[in-house]
Amino acid sequence: MNRQELLEKVAKDSGLELTKKDAELFLNTTLDVIKKAVKKGEDVSLIGFGTFTKVRRKARTGINPATGEKLKIKAKNVPKFRPGKAWKDLL
């Protein structure tokens, strides 16, 4: 399912007579709130779905596959998602 299909499904199945534009506004706002919270270092937990967190990845040494040359990869923050128990059990 791509983004447009998701928006159509949310608009249709919401039971609120949402337009695709309303569903898109809702989805964009939700994703923006999650991104801003995780960027600040807050965890976002959606019970039954999962948790979004920010994780610090350590600096490490990598290898360029084309040349075999070793290179240093800097430490950085990355987003992480852990699915909730209910979602894992569903699958």
MDTraj code that builds the backbone (N, CA, C; nanometers):
import mdtraj as md
import numpy as np

residues = "MET ASN ARG GLN GLU LEU LEU GLU LYS VAL ALA LYS ASP SER GLY LEU GLU LEU THR LYS LYS ASP ALA GLU LEU PHE LEU ASN THR THR LEU ASP VAL ILE LYS LYS ALA VAL LYS LYS GLY GLU ASP VAL SER LEU ILE GLY PHE GLY THR PHE THR LYS VAL ARG ARG LYS ALA ARG THR GLY ILE ASN PRO ALA THR GLY GLU LYS LEU LYS ILE LYS ALA LYS ASN VAL PRO LYS PHE ARG PRO GLY LYS ALA TRP LYS ASP LEU LEU".split()
xyz = np.array([
    [0.0846, -0.1169, 0.0000],
    [0.0000, 0.0000, 0.0000],
    [0.0897, 0.1240, 0.0000],
    [0.0663, 0.2129, -0.0918],
    [0.1431, 0.3363, -0.0954],
    [0.0674, 0.4470, -0.0210],
    [0.1263, 0.5660, -0.0181],
    [0.0694, 0.6775, 0.0581],
    [-0.0719, 0.7140, 0.0103],
    [-0.0914, 0.7225, -0.1205],
    [-0.2228, 0.7596, -0.1741],
    [-0.3288, 0.6557, -0.1400],
    [-0.2927, 0.5289, -0.1499],
    [-0.3866, 0.4223, -0.1145],
    [-0.4211, 0.4287, 0.0342],
    [-0.3219, 0.4579, 0.1179],
    [-0.3462, 0.4723, 0.2616],
    [-0.4428, 0.5867, 0.2885],
    [-0.4209, 0.7011, 0.2234],
    [-0.5093, 0.8162, 0.2429],
    [-0.6524, 0.7843, 0.2006],
    [-0.6679, 0.7159, 0.0894],
    [-0.8011, 0.6774, 0.0425],
    [-0.8698, 0.5860, 0.1433],
    [-0.7943, 0.4901, 0.1959],
    [-0.8488, 0.3938, 0.2914],
    [-0.8881, 0.4635, 0.4220],
    [-0.8035, 0.5537, 0.4711],
    [-0.8348, 0.6272, 0.5943],
    [-0.9596, 0.7125, 0.5744],
    [-0.9674, 0.7832, 0.4626],
    [-1.0834, 0.8681, 0.4351],
    [-1.2119, 0.7842, 0.4276],
    [-1.2029, 0.6685, 0.3640],
    [-1.3207, 0.5830, 0.3449],
    [-1.3624, 0.5132, 0.4746],
    [-1.2650, 0.4589, 0.5497],
    [-1.2957, 0.3754, 0.6657],
    [-1.3092, 0.4519, 0.7973],
    [-1.2879, 0.5820, 0.7971],
    [-1.2904, 0.6577, 0.9229],
    [-1.4300, 0.6683, 0.9836],
    [-1.5306, 0.6640, 0.8996],
    [-1.6669, 0.6811, 0.9496],
    [-1.6982, 0.8263, 0.9799],
    [-1.6107, 0.9184, 0.9411],
    [-1.6286, 1.0600, 0.9708],
    [-1.6534, 1.1428, 0.8457],
    [-1.6761, 1.0785, 0.7336],
    [-1.6945, 1.1473, 0.6064],
    [-1.5764, 1.2400, 0.5748],
    [-1.4561, 1.1892, 0.5938],
    [-1.3350, 1.2648, 0.5630],
    [-1.3101, 1.2653, 0.4129],
    [-1.2583, 1.3760, 0.3645],
    [-1.2111, 1.3792, 0.2268],
    [-1.0663, 1.3298, 0.2271],
    [-1.0143, 1.3012, 0.1090],
    [-0.8733, 1.2623, 0.1004],
    [-0.7842, 1.3758, 0.1498],
    [-0.8252, 1.4988, 0.1247],
    [-0.7481, 1.6145, 0.1700],
    [-0.7446, 1.6208, 0.3230],
    [-0.8591, 1.5940, 0.3874],
    [-0.8641, 1.5909, 0.5345],
    [-0.7755, 1.4790, 0.5888],
    [-0.7827, 1.3628, 0.5259],
    [-0.7017, 1.2485, 0.5697],
    [-0.5533, 1.2795, 0.5537],
    [-0.5168, 1.3483, 0.4455],
    [-0.3772, 1.3847, 0.4232],
    [-0.3298, 1.4845, 0.5285],
    [-0.4125, 1.5807, 0.5619],
    [-0.3783, 1.6777, 0.6665],
    [-0.3580, 1.6067, 0.8004],
    [-0.4475, 1.5149, 0.8330],
    [-0.4369, 1.4384, 0.9565],
    [-0.3078, 1.3560, 0.9596],
    [-0.2784, 1.2854, 0.8508],
    [-0.1579, 1.2024, 0.8441],
    [-0.0320, 1.2876, 0.8526],
    [-0.0255, 1.3964, 0.7769],
    [0.0920, 1.4840, 0.7787],
    [0.1146, 1.5437, 0.9172],
    [0.0082, 1.5871, 0.9829],
    [0.0197, 1.6448, 1.1163],
    [0.0689, 1.5403, 1.2162],
    [0.0137, 1.4209, 1.2084],
    [0.0555, 1.3136, 1.2986],
    [0.2028, 1.2810, 1.2803],
    [0.2468, 1.2670, 1.1566],
    [0.3868, 1.2343, 1.1301],
    [0.4795, 1.3474, 1.1732],
    [0.4389, 1.4725, 1.1535],
    [0.5201, 1.5864, 1.1970],
    [0.5364, 1.5893, 1.3486],
    [0.4273, 1.5627, 1.4209],
    [0.4330, 1.5610, 1.5677],
    [0.5273, 1.4506, 1.6147],
    [0.5196, 1.3332, 1.5545],
    [0.6071, 1.2216, 1.5918],
    [0.7525, 1.2571, 1.5632],
    [0.7806, 1.3121, 1.4458],
    [0.9181, 1.3470, 1.4086],
    [0.9777, 1.4508, 1.5033],
    [0.8997, 1.5554, 1.5349],
    [0.9495, 1.6607, 1.6239],
    [0.9773, 1.6074, 1.7641],
    [0.8900, 1.5217, 1.8146],
    [0.9088, 1.4656, 1.9483],
    [1.0333, 1.3768, 1.9532],
    [1.0510, 1.2913, 1.8540],
    [1.1672, 1.2018, 1.8509],
    [1.2946, 1.2828, 1.8326],
    [1.2900, 1.3875, 1.7525],
    [1.4078, 1.4731, 1.7334],
    [1.4517, 1.5348, 1.8658],
    [1.3540, 1.5714, 1.9516],
    [1.3859, 1.6290, 2.0824],
    [1.4334, 1.5232, 2.1822],
    [1.4277, 1.3962, 2.1443],
    [1.4717, 1.2894, 2.2331],
    [1.3595, 1.2225, 2.3099],
    [1.2369, 1.2584, 2.2803],
    [1.1220, 1.1970, 2.3460],
    [1.0837, 1.0679, 2.2737],
    [1.0403, 0.9690, 2.3499],
    [0.9855, 0.8478, 2.2901],
    [0.8375, 0.8719, 2.2620],
    [0.7886, 0.8185, 2.1511],
    [0.6465, 0.8271, 2.1178],
    [0.5933, 0.6846, 2.1158],
    [0.5073, 0.6529, 2.2129],
    [0.4519, 0.5183, 2.2254],
    [0.3050, 0.5193, 2.1864],
    [0.2706, 0.4378, 2.0905],
    [0.1325, 0.4197, 2.0493],
    [0.0933, 0.2779, 2.0906],
    [0.0195, 0.2658, 2.1991],
    [-0.0145, 0.1365, 2.2566],
    [-0.0812, 0.0485, 2.1509],
    [-0.0309, -0.0722, 2.1372],
    [-0.0836, -0.1665, 2.0395],
    [-0.0190, -0.1543, 1.9030],
    [0.0552, -0.0458, 1.8802],
    [0.1211, -0.0265, 1.7517],
    [0.2718, -0.0348, 1.7661],
    [0.3301, 0.0558, 1.8454],
    [0.4747, 0.0518, 1.8630],
    [0.5288, 0.1798, 1.9220],
    [0.6631, 0.1866, 1.9286],
    [0.7320, 0.3005, 1.9888],
    [0.8375, 0.3538, 1.8940],
    [0.8375, 0.4853, 1.8767],
    [0.9380, 0.5547, 1.7975],
    [1.0389, 0.6156, 1.8938],
    [1.1689, 0.5950, 1.8696],
    [1.2727, 0.6485, 1.9567],
    [1.3890, 0.7022, 1.8742],
    [1.4753, 0.7782, 1.9431],
    [1.5993, 0.8258, 1.8829],
    [1.7125, 0.7466, 1.9471],
    [1.8022, 0.6914, 1.8646],
    [1.9119, 0.6089, 1.9124],
    [2.0434, 0.6666, 1.8612],
    [2.1450, 0.6654, 1.9456],
    [2.2779, 0.7134, 1.9052],
    [2.3556, 0.5961, 1.8481],
    [2.3963, 0.6060, 1.7233],
    [2.4780, 0.5027, 1.6586],
    [2.6245, 0.5414, 1.6761],
    [2.7056, 0.4489, 1.7259],
    [2.8474, 0.4745, 1.7517],
    [2.9260, 0.4934, 1.6223],
    [3.0383, 0.5630, 1.6336],
    [3.1309, 0.5739, 1.5199],
    [3.1887, 0.4357, 1.4926],
    [3.2165, 0.4089, 1.3672],
    [3.2698, 0.2765, 1.3320],
    [3.3518, 0.2856, 1.2040],
    [3.4190, 0.1776, 1.1726],
    [3.4985, 0.1701, 1.0513],
    [3.4218, 0.0880, 0.9485],
    [3.4115, 0.1421, 0.8278],
    [3.3446, 0.0719, 0.7191],
    [3.4423, 0.0447, 0.6067],
    [3.3959, -0.0279, 0.5071],
    [3.4788, -0.0616, 0.3913],
    [3.4038, -0.0221, 0.2650],
    [3.4711, 0.0519, 0.1780],
    [3.4146, 0.0873, 0.0489],
    [3.4117, -0.0397, -0.0355],
    [3.2940, -0.0879, -0.0748],
    [3.2862, -0.2142, -0.1486],
    [3.3522, -0.2080, -0.2868],
    [3.3595, -0.0916, -0.3452],
    [3.4179, -0.0795, -0.4787],
    [3.5704, -0.0870, -0.4756],
    [3.6302, -0.0276, -0.3717],
    [3.7770, -0.0205, -0.3674],
    [3.8390, -0.1036, -0.2566],
    [3.7584, -0.1429, -0.1582],
    [3.8121, -0.2160, -0.0443],
    [3.8795, -0.1242, 0.0578],
    [3.8759, 0.0054, 0.0325],
    [3.9393, 0.1031, 0.1206],
    [3.8584, 0.1188, 0.2499],
    [3.9286, 0.1251, 0.3644],
    [3.8621, 0.1468, 0.4928],
    [3.8310, 0.2946, 0.5079],
    [3.7150, 0.3228, 0.5689],
    [3.6785, 0.4609, 0.5928],
    [3.6104, 0.4719, 0.7280],
    [3.6184, 0.5905, 0.7863],
    [3.5576, 0.6137, 0.9164],
    [3.4153, 0.6649, 0.8968],
    [3.3217, 0.6053, 0.9699],
    [3.1833, 0.6482, 0.9675],
    [3.1569, 0.7174, 1.1010],
    [3.1132, 0.8420, 1.0956],
    [3.0920, 0.9213, 1.2157],
    [2.9720, 0.8708, 1.2952],
    [2.9737, 0.8999, 1.4254],
    [2.8588, 0.8709, 1.5110],
    [2.7437, 0.9621, 1.4697],
    [2.6221, 0.9125, 1.4850],
    [2.5057, 0.9946, 1.4512],
    [2.3812, 0.9407, 1.5195],
    [2.2792, 1.0247, 1.5238],
    [2.1492, 0.9843, 1.5773],
    [2.0650, 0.9287, 1.4634],
    [1.9920, 0.8208, 1.4921],
    [1.9046, 0.7602, 1.3926],
    [1.7699, 0.7280, 1.4564],
    [1.6617, 0.7304, 1.3775],
    [1.5317, 0.6918, 1.4319],
    [1.5211, 0.5397, 1.4421],
    [1.4431, 0.4951, 1.5400],
    [1.4219, 0.3515, 1.5571],
    [1.2743, 0.3290, 1.5875],
    [1.2201, 0.2197, 1.5361],
    [1.0815, 0.1823, 1.5628],
    [1.0791, 0.0412, 1.6185],
    [1.0104, 0.0232, 1.7313],
    [0.9898, -0.1087, 1.7895],
    [0.8406, -0.1389, 1.7864],
    [0.8001, -0.2402, 1.7122],
    [0.6570, -0.2723, 1.7081],
    [0.6077, -0.3193, 1.8454],
    [0.4823, -0.2882, 1.8752],
    [0.4214, -0.3290, 2.0013],
    [0.3838, -0.4767, 2.0000],
    [0.3576, -0.5294, 2.1183],
    [0.3256, -0.6710, 2.1334],
    [0.2012, -0.7093, 2.0523],
    [0.0976, -0.6270, 2.0586],
    [-0.0263, -0.6587, 1.9857],
    [-0.0016, -0.6691, 1.8365],
    [0.0844, -0.5810, 1.7842],
    [0.1141, -0.5835, 1.6409],
    [0.1980, -0.7059, 1.6048],
    [0.2945, -0.7401, 1.6909],
    [0.3763, -0.8600, 1.6672],
    [0.2904, -0.9857, 1.6697],
    [0.1995, -0.9907, 1.7673],
    [0.1126, -1.1071, 1.7789],
    [0.0203, -1.1225, 1.6581],
    [-0.0205, -1.0107, 1.5997],
    [-0.1066, -1.0133, 1.4823],
    [-0.0368, -1.0794, 1.3638],
    [0.0933, -1.0523, 1.3515],
    [0.1696, -1.1067, 1.2395],
    [0.2152, -1.2462, 1.2701],
])
top = md.Topology()
chain = top.add_chain()
for i, resn in enumerate(residues, 1):
    res = top.add_residue(resn, chain, resSeq=i)
    for name in ("N", "CA", "C"):
        top.add_atom(name, md.element.get_by_symbol(name[0]), res)
traj = md.Trajectory(xyz[None], top)
